[in-house]
Amino acid sequence: MSATSVSSQLARLLSRSARLATPATARMSARASARHISTSRAVARSAAGLRVHNAAAPVSGLARQYSSKSYPDHLLVGMPALSPTMTQGNVGQWQKSVGDKIEPGDVLVEIETDKAQMDFEFQEEGYLAKILAPTGTKDLKIDSPVAIIVENEADVAAFADFSLDQAGTPASPAAASQSAPAESAREAATPVASAQPSTNAAEGDRIFASPLAKTLAREKGIDLAQVSGSGPRGRIVKSDIEGFVATKAAAPSAAASAPAPAPARAAEAASAPAAAAKKAAAPAPAASAGFTDIPVTNMRKVIASRLTEAKSTIPHYYLTQNIKMDNVNKLRQSLNTAANGAYKLSVNDFVIKAAASALRDVPEVNSSWQGEFIRQHHHADIAVAAATPAGLITPIVKTCDAKGLRAISSDVRDLVARARANKLKPEEFQGGSFTISNLGMYGITSFSAIINPPHAAILSVGSTEPQLVVDPTAEKGFKSVDVMSVQLSADHRVVDGATGAQFLKAFKGYLENPLTLLL
């Protein structure tokens, strides 16, 4: 055996000995690490593939589109969901213009959500190449395309005449309805629609139709089995539905020979064209008309929906209490004088603090109805109703039970100011455990407020008015005191009448002895 062969065998033996000397746990860790790296790479590759294939409905509102014959790589920006309950939004003022550079965190556009006007902060870097939804666009569904972003400034000019149809990009349902004329041009259409059941549109029990054609048929109450398809393999397209509607309206006799749809569909099909024609033919109000039609904002729609639901589904009951405010007024004046302008307490600040203290004493009122259970909150997060030009909003003062009067006063002023400027964050007006609505500054002595779900109660506060009360110690046998009227609207599913009464008793005690709020 040669010296070279002996050396080679000796090296292999030493290597094997070294592997055997390595602890088993270390070898297993190394193999697991290798598997983890391999799995991570596979997941990354899978995620990359999903990002491309799901471009039409991106979860984050972004869809990366790769270069084609007409357009370079670009990001398709969709309508973002800026609040948990948002399903559609209106486009406000664009803060960037076409060609502007965008840095992560820059405000791209203002979006009117179902709650407030909010800034859409973009988290990618690039250049704004195209605005697809100009300022004033209404009721765009979530993920509907609003803009195009490119990485290179030189690519901006390529999108001057960009359209989703030319790029071959599937649009969201909202965008599909806006691109209806383009679809009719794309689809091969022979403009003859028959009122007789189609033999080409279906194979067996299945009817082939484009998504837009199905949507139009559903809206107009049309049975697709009655429509002849002019697309490939008898596929029903948009023009077939439109032709069917026109034929049915122009030739009642031909429509009568077609198989009758179900009664509900027939009524809807008959009323839909008439309603659409009436809407299209309705003239604009004359200048001398005695009314003005004001468009309903998303915020007003949500207010209407939530309060209608609350009033019709929550079993309200009401408790009223009169409270002497002389001691609060004296303490407030004394504290404001001692502040030397550092702060200025309002009566509402005392009301909020007294409510928080009463909620701590009667925690059953500091609860919310959750359907299958009642959630009792550990802190008094009080929503304060504030009037804004767009409508009513309830910014939340967090942990009022743990704050002093000065901190509460500062928080209320800041939240209300930003609410009126549409600058609140979603977490600052969503949630909470109790609501206070104060109309006393308008001279309203008392009113019944509607519960703000899922809260179990809302306290309505009226103005403070002087009243004469019997006082045997007074020279005339009576005296004038300042009295404030409050009313508690409570959800009987959560708060029993006796419990609500205990809350008002505790609330009255704190306001008539306000020094206890400083303890």
Contacts in CASP RR format, 6 or more apart in sequence:
PFRMAT RR
TARGET T0000
AUTHOR 0000-0000-0000
METHOD contacts of the structure
MODEL  1
MSATSVSSQLARLLSRSARLATPATARMSARASARHISTSRAVARSAAGL
RVHNAAAPVSGLARQYSSKSYPDHLLVGMPALSPTMTQGNVGQWQKSVGD
KIEPGDVLVEIETDKAQMDFEFQEEGYLAKILAPTGTKDLKIDSPVAIIV
ENEADVAAFADFSLDQAGTPASPAAASQSAPAESAREAATPVASAQPSTN
AAEGDRIFASPLAKTLAREKGIDLAQVSGSGPRGRIVKSDIEGFVATKAA
APSAAASAPAPAPARAAEAASAPAAAAKKAAAPAPAASAGFTDIPVTNMR
KVIASRLTEAKSTIPHYYLTQNIKMDNVNKLRQSLNTAANGAYKLSVNDF
VIKAAASALRDVPEVNSSWQGEFIRQHHHADIAVAAATPAGLITPIVKTC
DAKGLRAISSDVRDLVARARANKLKPEEFQGGSFTISNLGMYGITSFSAI
INPPHAAILSVGSTEPQLVVDPTAEKGFKSVDVMSVQLSADHRVVDGATG
AQFLKAFKGYLENPLTLLL
19 27 0 8 1.000
51 58 0 8 1.000
51 63 0 8 1.000
51 64 0 8 1.000
52 64 0 8 1.000
52 66 0 8 1.000
54 63 0 8 1.000
55 63 0 8 1.000
55 64 0 8 1.000
55 65 0 8 1.000
55 76 0 8 1.000
55 169 0 8 1.000
55 170 0 8 1.000
56 63 0 8 1.000
56 169 0 8 1.000
56 170 0 8 1.000
56 171 0 8 1.000
56 172 0 8 1.000
57 143 0 8 1.000
57 172 0 8 1.000
58 76 0 8 1.000
58 78 0 8 1.000
58 143 0 8 1.000
61 77 0 8 1.000
61 78 0 8 1.000
61 79 0 8 1.000
61 80 0 8 1.000
61 142 0 8 1.000
61 143 0 8 1.000
62 75 0 8 1.000
62 76 0 8 1.000
62 77 0 8 1.000
62 78 0 8 1.000
62 124 0 8 1.000
63 75 0 8 1.000
63 76 0 8 1.000
63 78 0 8 1.000
63 169 0 8 1.000
64 73 0 8 1.000
64 74 0 8 1.000
64 75 0 8 1.000
64 76 0 8 1.000
65 71 0 8 1.000
65 73 0 8 1.000
65 74 0 8 1.000
65 75 0 8 1.000
65 76 0 8 1.000
65 167 0 8 1.000
65 169 0 8 1.000
66 73 0 8 1.000
67 73 0 8 1.000
68 167 0 8 1.000
68 168 0 8 1.000
70 158 0 8 1.000
70 166 0 8 1.000
70 167 0 8 1.000
71 158 0 8 1.000
71 159 0 8 1.000
71 162 0 8 1.000
71 167 0 8 1.000
72 150 0 8 1.000
72 152 0 8 1.000
72 155 0 8 1.000
72 158 0 8 1.000
73 150 0 8 1.000
73 151 0 8 1.000
73 155 0 8 1.000
74 129 0 8 1.000
74 148 0 8 1.000
74 149 0 8 1.000
74 150 0 8 1.000
74 155 0 8 1.000
74 159 0 8 1.000
75 124 0 8 1.000
75 148 0 8 1.000
75 149 0 8 1.000
75 150 0 8 1.000
76 145 0 8 1.000
76 148 0 8 1.000
76 169 0 8 1.000
77 108 0 8 1.000
77 122 0 8 1.000
77 145 0 8 1.000
77 146 0 8 1.000
77 147 0 8 1.000
77 148 0 8 1.000
77 149 0 8 1.000
78 142 0 8 1.000
78 143 0 8 1.000
78 144 0 8 1.000
78 145 0 8 1.000
78 146 0 8 1.000
78 147 0 8 1.000
78 172 0 8 1.000
79 88 0 8 1.000
79 89 0 8 1.000
79 111 0 8 1.000
79 133 0 8 1.000
79 140 0 8 1.000
79 141 0 8 1.000
79 142 0 8 1.000
79 143 0 8 1.000
79 144 0 8 1.000
79 145 0 8 1.000
79 146 0 8 1.000
79 174 0 8 1.000
80 111 0 8 1.000
80 120 0 8 1.000
80 142 0 8 1.000
81 142 0 8 1.000
82 111 0 8 1.000
82 113 0 8 1.000
82 118 0 8 1.000
82 120 0 8 1.000
82 426 0 8 1.000
83 113 0 8 1.000
83 114 0 8 1.000
83 115 0 8 1.000
83 118 0 8 1.000
83 426 0 8 1.000
83 430 0 8 1.000
84 426 0 8 1.000
84 430 0 8 1.000
85 114 0 8 1.000
85 115 0 8 1.000
85 302 0 8 1.000
86 113 0 8 1.000
86 114 0 8 1.000
86 115 0 8 1.000
86 142 0 8 1.000
87 114 0 8 1.000
87 141 0 8 1.000
87 142 0 8 1.000
88 139 0 8 1.000
88 140 0 8 1.000
88 141 0 8 1.000
88 142 0 8 1.000
88 174 0 8 1.000
88 298 0 8 1.000
89 111 0 8 1.000
89 112 0 8 1.000
89 113 0 8 1.000
89 114 0 8 1.000
89 138 0 8 1.000
89 139 0 8 1.000
89 140 0 8 1.000
89 298 0 8 1.000
90 111 0 8 1.000
90 112 0 8 1.000
90 136 0 8 1.000
90 137 0 8 1.000
90 138 0 8 1.000
90 139 0 8 1.000
90 140 0 8 1.000
90 297 0 8 1.000
90 298 0 8 1.000
91 109 0 8 1.000
91 110 0 8 1.000
91 111 0 8 1.000
91 112 0 8 1.000
91 133 0 8 1.000
91 134 0 8 1.000
91 135 0 8 1.000
91 136 0 8 1.000
91 137 0 8 1.000
91 138 0 8 1.000
91 140 0 8 1.000
91 146 0 8 1.000
92 109 0 8 1.000
92 110 0 8 1.000
92 111 0 8 1.000
92 112 0 8 1.000
92 117 0 8 1.000
92 135 0 8 1.000
92 136 0 8 1.000
93 109 0 8 1.000
93 110 0 8 1.000
93 135 0 8 1.000
94 108 0 8 1.000
94 109 0 8 1.000
94 110 0 8 1.000
94 131 0 8 1.000
94 134 0 8 1.000
94 135 0 8 1.000
95 106 0 8 1.000
95 107 0 8 1.000
95 108 0 8 1.000
95 109 0 8 1.000
95 110 0 8 1.000
95 119 0 8 1.000
96 102 0 8 1.000
96 106 0 8 1.000
96 107 0 8 1.000
96 108 0 8 1.000
96 109 0 8 1.000
96 128 0 8 1.000
97 128 0 8 1.000
98 128 0 8 1.000
98 129 0 8 1.000
98 130 0 8 1.000
98 131 0 8 1.000
98 156 0 8 1.000
99 127 0 8 1.000
99 128 0 8 1.000
99 129 0 8 1.000
99 153 0 8 1.000
99 156 0 8 1.000
100 127 0 8 1.000
100 128 0 8 1.000
101 126 0 8 1.000
101 127 0 8 1.000
101 153 0 8 1.000
102 108 0 8 1.000
102 122 0 8 1.000
102 124 0 8 1.000
102 125 0 8 1.000
102 126 0 8 1.000
102 127 0 8 1.000
102 128 0 8 1.000
102 149 0 8 1.000
103 125 0 8 1.000
104 122 0 8 1.000
104 123 0 8 1.000
104 124 0 8 1.000
104 125 0 8 1.000
105 121 0 8 1.000
105 122 0 8 1.000
105 123 0 8 1.000
106 121 0 8 1.000
106 122 0 8 1.000
107 119 0 8 1.000
107 120 0 8 1.000
107 121 0 8 1.000
107 122 0 8 1.000
108 120 0 8 1.000
108 121 0 8 1.000
108 122 0 8 1.000
108 128 0 8 1.000
108 147 0 8 1.000
109 120 0 8 1.000
109 146 0 8 1.000
109 147 0 8 1.000
110 117 0 8 1.000
110 118 0 8 1.000
110 119 0 8 1.000
110 120 0 8 1.000
111 117 0 8 1.000
111 118 0 8 1.000
111 119 0 8 1.000
111 120 0 8 1.000
112 118 0 8 1.000
112 297 0 8 1.000
112 298 0 8 1.000
112 299 0 8 1.000
113 298 0 8 1.000
113 299 0 8 1.000
114 298 0 8 1.000
114 299 0 8 1.000
114 301 0 8 1.000
114 302 0 8 1.000
115 299 0 8 1.000
115 302 0 8 1.000
115 393 0 8 1.000
115 426 0 8 1.000
115 429 0 8 1.000
115 430 0 8 1.000
116 299 0 8 1.000
116 390 0 8 1.000
116 393 0 8 1.000
116 419 0 8 1.000
116 422 0 8 1.000
116 424 0 8 1.000
116 429 0 8 1.000
117 390 0 8 1.000
117 422 0 8 1.000
118 422 0 8 1.000
118 426 0 8 1.000
122 149 0 8 1.000
124 149 0 8 1.000
125 151 0 8 1.000
126 149 0 8 1.000
126 150 0 8 1.000
126 151 0 8 1.000
127 149 0 8 1.000
127 150 0 8 1.000
127 151 0 8 1.000
127 152 0 8 1.000
127 153 0 8 1.000
127 155 0 8 1.000
127 156 0 8 1.000
128 147 0 8 1.000
128 148 0 8 1.000
128 149 0 8 1.000
128 156 0 8 1.000
129 147 0 8 1.000
129 148 0 8 1.000
129 149 0 8 1.000
129 150 0 8 1.000
129 155 0 8 1.000
129 156 0 8 1.000
129 158 0 8 1.000
129 159 0 8 1.000
129 162 0 8 1.000
130 147 0 8 1.000
130 148 0 8 1.000
130 159 0 8 1.000
130 160 0 8 1.000
130 162 0 8 1.000
131 146 0 8 1.000
131 147 0 8 1.000
132 145 0 8 1.000
132 146 0 8 1.000
132 147 0 8 1.000
132 148 0 8 1.000
132 162 0 8 1.000
132 164 0 8 1.000
133 140 0 8 1.000
133 144 0 8 1.000
133 145 0 8 1.000
133 146 0 8 1.000
133 147 0 8 1.000
137 146 0 8 1.000
138 295 0 8 1.000
139 174 0 8 1.000
139 298 0 8 1.000
140 146 0 8 1.000
140 174 0 8 1.000
141 172 0 8 1.000
141 173 0 8 1.000
141 174 0 8 1.000
143 172 0 8 1.000
144 171 0 8 1.000
144 172 0 8 1.000
144 173 0 8 1.000
144 174 0 8 1.000
144 175 0 8 1.000
145 164 0 8 1.000
145 171 0 8 1.000
145 172 0 8 1.000
145 175 0 8 1.000
148 159 0 8 1.000
148 162 0 8 1.000
150 156 0 8 1.000
150 159 0 8 1.000
163 179 0 8 1.000
163 182 0 8 1.000
164 171 0 8 1.000
164 175 0 8 1.000
164 179 0 8 1.000
165 179 0 8 1.000
165 182 0 8 1.000
165 183 0 8 1.000
165 186 0 8 1.000
171 178 0 8 1.000
171 179 0 8 1.000
173 215 0 8 1.000
176 183 0 8 1.000
176 211 0 8 1.000
176 212 0 8 1.000
176 215 0 8 1.000
177 212 0 8 1.000
177 215 0 8 1.000
180 212 0 8 1.000
180 238 0 8 1.000
183 210 0 8 1.000
183 212 0 8 1.000
183 237 0 8 1.000
183 238 0 8 1.000
184 237 0 8 1.000
184 238 0 8 1.000
184 239 0 8 1.000
184 242 0 8 1.000
187 210 0 8 1.000
187 231 0 8 1.000
187 237 0 8 1.000
187 238 0 8 1.000
187 239 0 8 1.000
188 230 0 8 1.000
188 231 0 8 1.000
188 232 0 8 1.000
188 237 0 8 1.000
189 230 0 8 1.000
189 231 0 8 1.000
189 237 0 8 1.000
189 239 0 8 1.000
189 240 0 8 1.000
190 230 0 8 1.000
191 230 0 8 1.000
191 239 0 8 1.000
191 243 0 8 1.000
192 228 0 8 1.000
192 230 0 8 1.000
192 243 0 8 1.000
193 227 0 8 1.000
193 228 0 8 1.000
193 229 0 8 1.000
193 230 0 8 1.000
193 239 0 8 1.000
193 240 0 8 1.000
193 241 0 8 1.000
193 242 0 8 1.000
193 243 0 8 1.000
193 244 0 8 1.000
193 246 0 8 1.000
193 247 0 8 1.000
194 227 0 8 1.000
194 228 0 8 1.000
194 244 0 8 1.000
194 247 0 8 1.000
195 226 0 8 1.000
195 244 0 8 1.000
195 247 0 8 1.000
195 248 0 8 1.000
195 251 0 8 1.000
195 254 0 8 1.000
195 255 0 8 1.000
195 257 0 8 1.000
195 258 0 8 1.000
196 226 0 8 1.000
196 228 0 8 1.000
196 257 0 8 1.000
196 258 0 8 1.000
197 225 0 8 1.000
197 226 0 8 1.000
197 258 0 8 1.000
197 259 0 8 1.000
198 207 0 8 1.000
198 225 0 8 1.000
198 226 0 8 1.000
198 227 0 8 1.000
198 228 0 8 1.000
198 229 0 8 1.000
198 234 0 8 1.000
198 236 0 8 1.000
200 228 0 8 1.000
200 229 0 8 1.000
200 233 0 8 1.000
200 234 0 8 1.000
201 207 0 8 1.000
201 208 0 8 1.000
201 209 0 8 1.000
201 224 0 8 1.000
201 225 0 8 1.000
201 227 0 8 1.000
201 228 0 8 1.000
201 229 0 8 1.000
201 234 0 8 1.000
201 235 0 8 1.000
201 236 0 8 1.000
202 208 0 8 1.000
202 225 0 8 1.000
207 224 0 8 1.000
207 225 0 8 1.000
207 236 0 8 1.000
208 233 0 8 1.000
208 234 0 8 1.000
208 235 0 8 1.000
208 236 0 8 1.000
209 217 0 8 1.000
209 224 0 8 1.000
209 229 0 8 1.000
209 235 0 8 1.000
209 236 0 8 1.000
209 237 0 8 1.000
210 235 0 8 1.000
210 236 0 8 1.000
210 237 0 8 1.000
210 238 0 8 1.000
212 237 0 8 1.000
212 238 0 8 1.000
213 224 0 8 1.000
213 236 0 8 1.000
213 237 0 8 1.000
213 238 0 8 1.000
213 240 0 8 1.000
213 241 0 8 1.000
214 224 0 8 1.000
216 222 0 8 1.000
216 238 0 8 1.000
216 241 0 8 1.000
216 242 0 8 1.000
217 223 0 8 1.000
217 224 0 8 1.000
217 227 0 8 1.000
217 236 0 8 1.000
217 241 0 8 1.000
219 272 0 8 1.000
220 241 0 8 1.000
220 245 0 8 1.000
220 268 0 8 1.000
220 269 0 8 1.000
220 272 0 8 1.000
220 273 0 8 1.000
221 261 0 8 1.000
221 265 0 8 1.000
221 268 0 8 1.000
221 269 0 8 1.000
221 272 0 8 1.000
222 241 0 8 1.000
222 244 0 8 1.000
222 245 0 8 1.000
222 261 0 8 1.000
222 265 0 8 1.000
222 269 0 8 1.000
223 259 0 8 1.000
223 261 0 8 1.000
223 262 0 8 1.000
223 265 0 8 1.000
224 236 0 8 1.000
225 259 0 8 1.000
226 244 0 8 1.000
226 258 0 8 1.000
226 259 0 8 1.000
226 261 0 8 1.000
227 236 0 8 1.000
227 240 0 8 1.000
227 241 0 8 1.000
227 244 0 8 1.000
228 234 0 8 1.000
228 236 0 8 1.000
228 240 0 8 1.000
229 235 0 8 1.000
229 236 0 8 1.000
229 237 0 8 1.000
229 240 0 8 1.000
230 236 0 8 1.000
230 237 0 8 1.000
230 239 0 8 1.000
230 240 0 8 1.000
231 237 0 8 1.000
231 240 0 8 1.000
245 273 0 8 1.000
247 254 0 8 1.000
247 255 0 8 1.000
248 254 0 8 1.000
248 255 0 8 1.000
248 258 0 8 1.000
249 273 0 8 1.000
260 266 0 8 1.000
261 269 0 8 1.000
285 291 0 8 1.000
285 292 0 8 1.000
285 293 0 8 1.000
296 304 0 8 1.000
297 390 0 8 1.000
299 390 0 8 1.000
299 391 0 8 1.000
299 393 0 8 1.000
300 390 0 8 1.000
300 391 0 8 1.000
303 391 0 8 1.000
303 392 0 8 1.000
306 452 0 8 1.000
306 453 0 8 1.000
307 450 0 8 1.000
309 453 0 8 1.000
310 450 0 8 1.000
310 451 0 8 1.000
310 452 0 8 1.000
310 453 0 8 1.000
311 450 0 8 1.000
314 369 0 8 1.000
314 451 0 8 1.000
314 453 0 8 1.000
314 491 0 8 1.000
314 493 0 8 1.000
315 491 0 8 1.000
315 492 0 8 1.000
315 493 0 8 1.000
316 450 0 8 1.000
316 451 0 8 1.000
316 489 0 8 1.000
316 490 0 8 1.000
316 491 0 8 1.000
316 492 0 8 1.000
317 489 0 8 1.000
317 490 0 8 1.000
317 492 0 8 1.000
317 497 0 8 1.000
318 448 0 8 1.000
318 487 0 8 1.000
318 488 0 8 1.000
318 489 0 8 1.000
318 490 0 8 1.000
319 487 0 8 1.000
319 488 0 8 1.000
319 490 0 8 1.000
319 497 0 8 1.000
319 500 0 8 1.000
319 501 0 8 1.000
319 504 0 8 1.000
320 446 0 8 1.000
320 485 0 8 1.000
320 486 0 8 1.000
320 487 0 8 1.000
320 488 0 8 1.000
321 485 0 8 1.000
321 486 0 8 1.000
321 487 0 8 1.000
321 488 0 8 1.000
321 504 0 8 1.000
321 507 0 8 1.000
321 508 0 8 1.000
322 483 0 8 1.000
322 484 0 8 1.000
322 485 0 8 1.000
323 483 0 8 1.000
323 484 0 8 1.000
323 485 0 8 1.000
323 486 0 8 1.000
323 507 0 8 1.000
323 508 0 8 1.000
323 511 0 8 1.000
323 512 0 8 1.000
324 481 0 8 1.000
324 482 0 8 1.000
324 483 0 8 1.000
324 512 0 8 1.000
325 347 0 8 1.000
325 464 0 8 1.000
325 482 0 8 1.000
325 483 0 8 1.000
325 484 0 8 1.000
325 511 0 8 1.000
326 481 0 8 1.000
326 482 0 8 1.000
327 511 0 8 1.000
327 512 0 8 1.000
327 513 0 8 1.000
327 514 0 8 1.000
327 515 0 8 1.000
328 347 0 8 1.000
328 350 0 8 1.000
328 511 0 8 1.000
328 514 0 8 1.000
329 347 0 8 1.000
329 464 0 8 1.000
329 482 0 8 1.000
331 514 0 8 1.000
331 515 0 8 1.000
332 345 0 8 1.000
332 346 0 8 1.000
332 347 0 8 1.000
332 350 0 8 1.000
335 345 0 8 1.000
335 405 0 8 1.000
336 343 0 8 1.000
336 344 0 8 1.000
336 345 0 8 1.000
339 345 0 8 1.000
343 406 0 8 1.000
343 409 0 8 1.000
343 410 0 8 1.000
344 409 0 8 1.000
345 405 0 8 1.000
345 406 0 8 1.000
345 409 0 8 1.000
346 409 0 8 1.000
347 464 0 8 1.000
347 484 0 8 1.000
348 384 0 8 1.000
348 412 0 8 1.000
348 436 0 8 1.000
348 438 0 8 1.000
348 461 0 8 1.000
349 405 0 8 1.000
349 408 0 8 1.000
349 409 0 8 1.000
349 412 0 8 1.000
350 405 0 8 1.000
350 511 0 8 1.000
350 514 0 8 1.000
350 517 0 8 1.000
351 436 0 8 1.000
351 438 0 8 1.000
351 459 0 8 1.000
351 461 0 8 1.000
351 511 0 8 1.000
352 382 0 8 1.000
352 384 0 8 1.000
352 397 0 8 1.000
352 400 0 8 1.000
352 408 0 8 1.000
352 412 0 8 1.000
352 436 0 8 1.000
353 400 0 8 1.000
353 403 0 8 1.000
353 404 0 8 1.000
353 405 0 8 1.000
353 408 0 8 1.000
353 510 0 8 1.000
353 517 0 8 1.000
354 507 0 8 1.000
354 509 0 8 1.000
354 510 0 8 1.000
354 511 0 8 1.000
354 514 0 8 1.000
354 517 0 8 1.000
355 380 0 8 1.000
355 382 0 8 1.000
355 400 0 8 1.000
355 434 0 8 1.000
355 436 0 8 1.000
355 459 0 8 1.000
355 507 0 8 1.000
356 380 0 8 1.000
356 382 0 8 1.000
356 400 0 8 1.000
356 401 0 8 1.000
356 403 0 8 1.000
357 401 0 8 1.000
357 506 0 8 1.000
357 510 0 8 1.000
357 516 0 8 1.000
357 517 0 8 1.000
358 365 0 8 1.000
358 503 0 8 1.000
358 504 0 8 1.000
358 506 0 8 1.000
358 507 0 8 1.000
358 510 0 8 1.000
359 365 0 8 1.000
359 366 0 8 1.000
359 380 0 8 1.000
359 401 0 8 1.000
359 433 0 8 1.000
359 434 0 8 1.000
359 503 0 8 1.000
360 366 0 8 1.000
360 380 0 8 1.000
360 401 0 8 1.000
361 503 0 8 1.000
361 506 0 8 1.000
362 499 0 8 1.000
362 500 0 8 1.000
362 502 0 8 1.000
362 503 0 8 1.000
362 506 0 8 1.000
363 376 0 8 1.000
363 377 0 8 1.000
364 376 0 8 1.000
364 494 0 8 1.000
364 495 0 8 1.000
364 496 0 8 1.000
364 499 0 8 1.000
365 434 0 8 1.000
365 456 0 8 1.000
365 457 0 8 1.000
365 490 0 8 1.000
365 495 0 8 1.000
365 499 0 8 1.000
365 500 0 8 1.000
365 503 0 8 1.000
366 376 0 8 1.000
366 377 0 8 1.000
366 380 0 8 1.000
366 433 0 8 1.000
366 434 0 8 1.000
366 456 0 8 1.000
367 374 0 8 1.000
367 375 0 8 1.000
367 376 0 8 1.000
367 377 0 8 1.000
367 433 0 8 1.000
367 456 0 8 1.000
367 494 0 8 1.000
367 495 0 8 1.000
368 374 0 8 1.000
368 375 0 8 1.000
368 377 0 8 1.000
368 433 0 8 1.000
368 453 0 8 1.000
368 454 0 8 1.000
368 455 0 8 1.000
368 456 0 8 1.000
368 494 0 8 1.000
369 453 0 8 1.000
369 454 0 8 1.000
369 456 0 8 1.000
369 491 0 8 1.000
369 493 0 8 1.000
369 494 0 8 1.000
370 454 0 8 1.000
374 456 0 8 1.000
374 494 0 8 1.000
375 454 0 8 1.000
377 432 0 8 1.000
377 433 0 8 1.000
379 398 0 8 1.000
379 399 0 8 1.000
379 400 0 8 1.000
379 401 0 8 1.000
379 402 0 8 1.000
379 433 0 8 1.000
380 399 0 8 1.000
380 400 0 8 1.000
380 401 0 8 1.000
380 433 0 8 1.000
380 434 0 8 1.000
381 396 0 8 1.000
381 397 0 8 1.000
381 398 0 8 1.000
381 399 0 8 1.000
381 400 0 8 1.000
381 431 0 8 1.000
381 432 0 8 1.000
381 433 0 8 1.000
381 434 0 8 1.000
382 396 0 8 1.000
382 397 0 8 1.000
382 400 0 8 1.000
382 432 0 8 1.000
382 433 0 8 1.000
382 434 0 8 1.000
382 435 0 8 1.000
382 436 0 8 1.000
383 394 0 8 1.000
383 395 0 8 1.000
383 396 0 8 1.000
383 397 0 8 1.000
383 429 0 8 1.000
383 431 0 8 1.000
383 432 0 8 1.000
383 434 0 8 1.000
383 435 0 8 1.000
383 436 0 8 1.000
383 452 0 8 1.000
383 455 0 8 1.000
384 394 0 8 1.000
384 395 0 8 1.000
384 396 0 8 1.000
384 397 0 8 1.000
384 412 0 8 1.000
384 415 0 8 1.000
384 416 0 8 1.000
384 435 0 8 1.000
384 436 0 8 1.000
384 438 0 8 1.000
385 392 0 8 1.000
385 393 0 8 1.000
385 394 0 8 1.000
385 435 0 8 1.000
385 436 0 8 1.000
385 437 0 8 1.000
385 438 0 8 1.000
385 449 0 8 1.000
386 392 0 8 1.000
386 393 0 8 1.000
386 394 0 8 1.000
386 395 0 8 1.000
386 415 0 8 1.000
386 416 0 8 1.000
386 419 0 8 1.000
386 420 0 8 1.000
388 419 0 8 1.000
388 420 0 8 1.000
388 422 0 8 1.000
389 420 0 8 1.000
390 422 0 8 1.000
393 419 0 8 1.000
393 424 0 8 1.000
393 429 0 8 1.000
394 429 0 8 1.000
394 435 0 8 1.000
394 452 0 8 1.000
395 415 0 8 1.000
395 416 0 8 1.000
395 418 0 8 1.000
395 419 0 8 1.000
395 424 0 8 1.000
395 428 0 8 1.000
395 429 0 8 1.000
396 415 0 8 1.000
396 428 0 8 1.000
396 429 0 8 1.000
396 430 0 8 1.000
396 431 0 8 1.000
396 432 0 8 1.000
397 403 0 8 1.000
397 408 0 8 1.000
397 411 0 8 1.000
397 412 0 8 1.000
397 415 0 8 1.000
398 411 0 8 1.000
400 408 0 8 1.000
403 411 0 8 1.000
405 517 0 8 1.000
405 518 0 8 1.000
415 424 0 8 1.000
415 428 0 8 1.000
418 424 0 8 1.000
418 428 0 8 1.000
419 429 0 8 1.000
432 455 0 8 1.000
433 455 0 8 1.000
434 455 0 8 1.000
434 456 0 8 1.000
434 457 0 8 1.000
434 458 0 8 1.000
434 459 0 8 1.000
435 449 0 8 1.000
435 451 0 8 1.000
435 452 0 8 1.000
435 455 0 8 1.000
435 457 0 8 1.000
435 458 0 8 1.000
435 459 0 8 1.000
436 458 0 8 1.000
436 459 0 8 1.000
436 461 0 8 1.000
437 449 0 8 1.000
437 458 0 8 1.000
437 459 0 8 1.000
437 460 0 8 1.000
437 461 0 8 1.000
438 460 0 8 1.000
438 461 0 8 1.000
438 462 0 8 1.000
439 447 0 8 1.000
439 460 0 8 1.000
439 461 0 8 1.000
439 462 0 8 1.000
439 463 0 8 1.000
440 461 0 8 1.000
440 462 0 8 1.000
440 463 0 8 1.000
440 464 0 8 1.000
441 463 0 8 1.000
442 463 0 8 1.000
443 462 0 8 1.000
443 463 0 8 1.000
444 462 0 8 1.000
444 463 0 8 1.000
445 462 0 8 1.000
445 463 0 8 1.000
445 465 0 8 1.000
445 485 0 8 1.000
446 460 0 8 1.000
446 462 0 8 1.000
446 485 0 8 1.000
446 486 0 8 1.000
446 487 0 8 1.000
447 460 0 8 1.000
447 462 0 8 1.000
447 487 0 8 1.000
448 460 0 8 1.000
448 487 0 8 1.000
448 489 0 8 1.000
449 458 0 8 1.000
449 459 0 8 1.000
449 460 0 8 1.000
449 487 0 8 1.000
449 489 0 8 1.000
450 458 0 8 1.000
450 489 0 8 1.000
451 457 0 8 1.000
451 458 0 8 1.000
451 489 0 8 1.000
451 490 0 8 1.000
451 491 0 8 1.000
452 458 0 8 1.000
455 491 0 8 1.000
456 490 0 8 1.000
456 491 0 8 1.000
456 493 0 8 1.000
456 494 0 8 1.000
456 495 0 8 1.000
457 488 0 8 1.000
457 489 0 8 1.000
457 490 0 8 1.000
457 491 0 8 1.000
457 494 0 8 1.000
457 495 0 8 1.000
457 500 0 8 1.000
457 503 0 8 1.000
458 488 0 8 1.000
458 489 0 8 1.000
459 486 0 8 1.000
459 487 0 8 1.000
459 488 0 8 1.000
459 489 0 8 1.000
459 507 0 8 1.000
460 486 0 8 1.000
460 487 0 8 1.000
460 488 0 8 1.000
460 489 0 8 1.000
461 484 0 8 1.000
461 486 0 8 1.000
462 484 0 8 1.000
462 485 0 8 1.000
462 486 0 8 1.000
463 484 0 8 1.000
463 485 0 8 1.000
464 482 0 8 1.000
464 483 0 8 1.000
464 484 0 8 1.000
465 482 0 8 1.000
465 483 0 8 1.000
465 484 0 8 1.000
465 485 0 8 1.000
466 480 0 8 1.000
466 481 0 8 1.000
466 482 0 8 1.000
466 483 0 8 1.000
467 480 0 8 1.000
467 481 0 8 1.000
467 482 0 8 1.000
467 483 0 8 1.000
468 478 0 8 1.000
468 479 0 8 1.000
468 480 0 8 1.000
469 478 0 8 1.000
469 479 0 8 1.000
469 480 0 8 1.000
469 481 0 8 1.000
470 477 0 8 1.000
470 478 0 8 1.000
471 477 0 8 1.000
471 478 0 8 1.000
471 479 0 8 1.000
484 511 0 8 1.000
486 504 0 8 1.000
486 507 0 8 1.000
488 500 0 8 1.000
488 503 0 8 1.000
488 504 0 8 1.000
490 497 0 8 1.000
490 500 0 8 1.000
495 503 0 8 1.000
509 516 0 8 1.000
510 516 0 8 1.000
510 517 0 8 1.000
END
